[in-house]
Amino acid sequence: MRLVEGRTLSTLGVKLEVTPEGRISGRAWGRDVTGTWRWTDGYFCREMTFGEKPVEADCQVVRQEGEALRFIAERGAGQQARLALR
């Protein structure tokens, strides 16, 4: 959390804030994103809504890559997203 506290996670079309209190908020591809997160067994577990549509809950591996974080879905076995820290 120290890496992202007070900063924004972003990539093309996506800008998110992840708060220490367990909230996710921002915008992605022109729609509001809201949700919650928690650490569980070393994974970043999140539940989100994209616009009006719920996004399936997922626990992800998080890796630091310089000034970015890589999130790997399905406990490290799924799709990846690299988000810059701003």
N, C-alpha and C positions, 0 to 999 in steps of 0.2 A: 504494500500500500504506500510505502514511503516514496516509491518511484512515481506514482500517479497523483498523490494528494495535491490538490490545488492546480492540477494541470489538466489539459484536454487530450484525449486520445482521438486521432484523426487519420483518415485516409481519403482517397478520392470519393466525395459524396457523403462522407460520414464524419460526424463530430460529436463525441460523447464525453460526459463527465462521470467519473466513478468516485463516489464519496466514501470517506471512512465509515460513515454510518450505514453503509450497505445499500445505497441507492445508485441507480443508473439513470441518466437523463441526457437528452440531446436530440439530434436530427440525423436521419439517414435517407438519402435520395428523396428529399423533400417531405419526409414524414417524421412526425414526432416519435421518439423512442423513450420508453420509460421501463423501469424494472428494478429488480433487487439482485444482490449478489451476496455471497458468503464464501469463506474458505472451508472446504471439507476434505479431510485426508490429503491435503496438499494440492487440491484442485480449486480453480476459480469456478464456482458453481453459480449460474445465473438463470434468472427467469425474466423475460422481457415481453413487451408489447411493441409491435412495429405498426404505427398508425393505430388502427382498431384491431389489428390481427395479433393474437398471441403467438409468440415464437416458442417452439418446443424448448423446455428446460434442458440445460446441458452443463456438464462439468468439464472444464478445459485445462490443459496444461498451459502455463504461461512462461515464456522465456524472454529474457531481456536480450536485445540486440542493439547495443549502443543507445541511441536516443529513440528506440522503438521497442514495442513489445509484440511478440508473436503469440497469438492465441490458437491453440490446436484443439479442435472439437473432439468429442467422444473420448475423453480421457487420453488424448494424444494420438488417437487412431483415425481421426476425421479430417475435415477440411481445415485449412489454416487461413488466418487473417493477420496481417502485419499492420499495426497501428502506431503512428508516430506520436511521441510525447511532445506536446507544445505548452 
